[in-house]
Amino acid sequence: MSTRESKILTGAREALAFARGELDGVVVHVPAEFDVKALRRQLGMSQAKFAASFGFGLDAVQSWEQGRRRPEGPARVLLKVIQHDPDAVRRALAA
């Protein structure tokens, strides 16, 4: 894993720990809203491929895109990391 990937993964882990209440004094900027459909289309992926590639349930992706639900904190963090560097997420999940 490269230094950049390691930093991204460390940041994502810290953000998740903060969201769970396990860290104090960390400032995390998690987007309040996230356009999942736009990200998925930017990556050129079907809903099923996007869900499978990044560990989301297909029903969750469909619900987010149709506005029935919205991604909660940890999912928004992961979506932000995917938006920033999807290949780093893929490599981290494959390891």
N, C-alpha and C positions, 0 to 999 in steps of 0.2 A: 504494500500500500504506500502511495506517495505521501509526502508531507502535507500536500494540499488536501488529499482525501482524508488523512488522519485528522487534520484540523476541522474539516467539515463534519466528520463523524463525531469528534469530541464535542463540537458545538451543538450538534443535534442531541447528543446524549445529555449534555448539560441543560438544554432547553426542556427536554422531557422530564428530567429530574426536578427542575424548577416548577414545571406545570403540575407535577405530582406533589409539590410541597416539600420536596427533599432538600432543596437548596435555598439559602437566604442571601440577600444582598446582590442577586444577579438581575440585571436588567435585560429582559427578553422582549423583543418586538415581534409579536406574533400577529399576523394580519387578522383583522376582525372578520373579513370576508375573503373568500378565495374563489376565483373562477376556474373550477376544475375542468369544465368543458374546453375552455380556451387553452389551458395548459396541455390537456390531452391532445387536442388538435394540433397545437404547436409541435408536439412530439410525433405527430402522424400516427397515432395509435388508436385502435378500436377501444371501446370501453373494456372489453374482456382482456385484451392484451395489457392495457394500462393497469387494471386491477391485479392481474397475475404478476406483472413485472415488478410492482412495488408493494405487494402484500396487502392490498385492499380487497374487500369483498366486492364482487360485481354488483350486488344489490346496493351497497353503500355508494359506489360511483354513480350508479343510475339515479339513486335518490338525491345525491348532491346536485347532479346536473339538472334534474327535473324540479329542484327547489322544494322537495318534500322534507329534506333534512339538510343540515349544513355540517361540514367537518368540524369536529371539536378540537380543542387546543393541540393535543399531540399530533393529530392528523394534519392540522394546518401547518404545524412545524415541519412535518415530513414533506408536505406539498411544497412549502417554500424552499426546502433543500433540493427537492426534485427540480423545481423551477430554476434554481441556481446552477445545479450540476447533476443532471440525471444519471450520467455515467458513473459518478462517484457513488451514488446510492445503489446502482445496480451492482457495482463491484463489492460494496460493503455487504449487501444482502447475499451475494454469491459466496462470500468467504465463510 
